[in-house]
Amino acid sequence: MTGDRLRAKVCDAIAEINDEFNCDDSTRRLQRIETTLDRVPNSTLHHLASLDEAMSGAVAAMIRAKLLLVVAGAIQDDNLDAAAIFAEFRSMMDQDRRRHLN
């Protein structure tokens, strides 16, 4: 899977969540994440996409779960953006990189 496909999956998840939860506050949170998605480096998206493929869609499912937490208000941050959402996956990506280097 390419980074573009993962980006599309994230956008689709955001659209689905917006449809499920018709709440102005949650929609604003998701829109903030979606508008910053293009600022996430392609290398990060590509690496997450590779992990997602290797883990049979588990990474995309975790991202969707994270987005649902944003909607629920469990994550409140005035500067919430896509990079902040993906930052929590950094250790997983670093572990995968180390495994491939060894």
N, C-alpha and C positions, 0 to 999 in steps of 0.2 A: 504494500500500500504506500502511496506517496503522501507527502505532507499536505498536498492539495486535497486529497481524499479525506484525510483526517480533519482538515479544516472544514470541509463540507459536512462531515459527520457531526462536528461540533455545532455548526450552524443549523443543521437539521434538528439536533437535540434542543437547541435554544428555541427554534420555531415550535417544536412539539410541546415543550414546557410552557411556552407562551399560550398555546392553545388550551392546555390543561388547566392553567392557573391564570384566570383573567383578573389580575390585580395590578393596579397601576404601579405600586411600589416594586413588586417583583419584576414587572416588565421593564421598568427603568433599570434595575440591577442587571438584568440579562442583556439589555441593549448596550449598557456600558461595557460589558464583557465582549459582546459581539463587535462593537465598533473598534475595540482595541486588538482584536484577533490578528489583524494584519501587521501588528507590531511584534508579534512573536516570531523569532527567527525561524526561517525555513528549516534550518538544521535541527532545531528543537522539534518542530512538527514532524519532520522526516523520521527522527529517531523515535518519537512517541508512536508514530504510525508503524514503524518496524516492530516495536515492542507489542503494539496492539495486535498485529498480525501473528506474531509468535505466541501470543497469549490468547488467541482465539477471541478477540474482541473485548478482553477484560479491561484494557486501558480505556477504551471508549466508554465502557460501562461505568468505570470509576469517575471519568470526567462528567458523565451525565449525573451520577450521584452527587458529585460536588456541586454541579449547577443546581440541582434540586435543593441542596442545603442553602445555597444562595437565595433561592426563591422563598424558602421557608423562613429566611431571616436568621438562620443559625450562624451565618457568616455575615458580619456587618463590618464593612470597611469603606470609608468614603473614597478610597483610591482603588477599589476593586476593579481589576481588569484581567484580561486573558493571561497575561504573564504571571499574575499573582495566582491564578487558578493552576497553571501548569508548573509553577515553582515547587509545589508539593510533590511533583513527580520527579524532581531533579535527582534525588537520591536513588530512585529506581533506575533512572537513565545512567547515572554514574556507575552503579553496580553492573549494569549490562555492558557498559563500555569496558570496565575493568576485566570482566569475564572474557570479552572478545580479544582483549590485548594479551591475555595470558595464554 
